[in-house]
Amino acid sequence: MATYFTVGPSQLYPSIKNHIQNALKDDILSISHRSKKFFDIYEEVSSQLKEFLNIPADYQILFYGSATECMERLIQNCVTKNTYHFVCGAFSKRFYNVAKDYQKDVLIQQVFIKNNEWFNFDLNFDSNKNPPEMFCVTQNETSTGVKIDLDKIYKLKQDYPQSLIAIDAVSCLPIYQIDFTKIDAVLFSVQKVFGLPAGLGVLIISPKVIQKTQKIKQSYPNYSQGTYFNFEKMTEQSQKWQTPQTPNILAIYLLNQILKDFRALGLDKIRQNIQDKAEIIYDFFDQNKFFKPLVRNLEIRSQTTICLQSPINSDLVLNYLAKNGFIVSGGYGQSQKEQVRIANFPATNYDQTKKLLSVIDSLSLNQF
Ligand SMILES: Cc1ncc(COP(=O)(O)O)c(C=O)c1O
């Protein structure tokens, strides 16, 4: 069987097959989302996430269909006028596009430019204007392998206390420690670091987010914040451990199970493992004559999604690796054929990572 080093969906965490079998055995796929069995799962997953990630008790955990939907719900519920986006690749651009499509006054700041180590997080807007209602930051940009330093994000909160700070942590949570008291919303989906099948978006929101949605409702009675999926309905339901619609019960169950595994293993150990593997991967490519990390600035290099400039059409690389039992990702969008991306998630271990690198070494010898 092949090992998936793809950046998401990715290799399932080793215990997942067992958890799926148990879900079948325990009829989890047949239970009602209005049953106590489901309420217990929602309550447990919520409290586990809070303990595991150190999320304040008064934050809400909401389940949507995907991370992209979480972006859309945030814009729809909390922004009437303007947003500010730090863009370093396709997913941060997606957040920007969502706000633009909702006809917000969007400010975009390019923080990273390909092939040019320019990195700029200084704000760039007219201080006489109203501050943005929401700053949107992609903490780990899966399309380019750029990571944004959390202290820079926290500083926004200090400088603009009235604005909301939203973080897309899809391809890094729980690897970089987020101080939830310094941000207002975090979104992620489960098919990356958590090693689960795709189909669940998780949105964590602070009381300030709820206050903002209420304020909008009072001040702009004709403004639509959505219907069944607006934050008012979602939080009303989540307080009863329910969702307005029939949710992806299996995915929520699996998230609960993987959290038990991750907590038993310990977050420090998980983080150390990611750091150790990131070190051997970057060391290898920094010395490789053919493949080069796209991000040269060490401070902004992602530990979880490693993006490489490929010396040949990436299809050839992907095919060679697949023949040798390893599936990796090509570049994102227009960079598909020029780049190769490798995930460094908990589901793949140190030995598998070393084997992948030795196959890439053999590719270099065979092809160049
Ligand atoms: C950083 C980032 N944000 C958002 C998304 C979108 O996630 P989803 O497909 O769950 O909507 C992805 C998916 O790859 C991503 O990597």
The ligand as an ORCA input file, in Angstrom:
! r2SCAN-3c Opt
* xyz 0 1
  C      -4.723     26.757      4.325
  C      -5.996     26.190      3.772
  N      -7.141     26.887      3.936
  C      -8.307     26.435      3.478
  C      -8.397     25.232      2.804
  C      -9.719     24.761      2.331
  O     -10.137     23.673      3.105
  P     -11.465     22.883      2.755
  O     -11.165     22.140      1.488
  O     -11.699     21.998      3.933
  O     -12.529     23.867      2.546
  C      -7.249     24.474      2.590
  C      -7.301     23.204      1.857
  O      -6.333     22.681      1.368
  C      -6.018     24.972      3.093
  O      -4.894     24.272      2.951
*
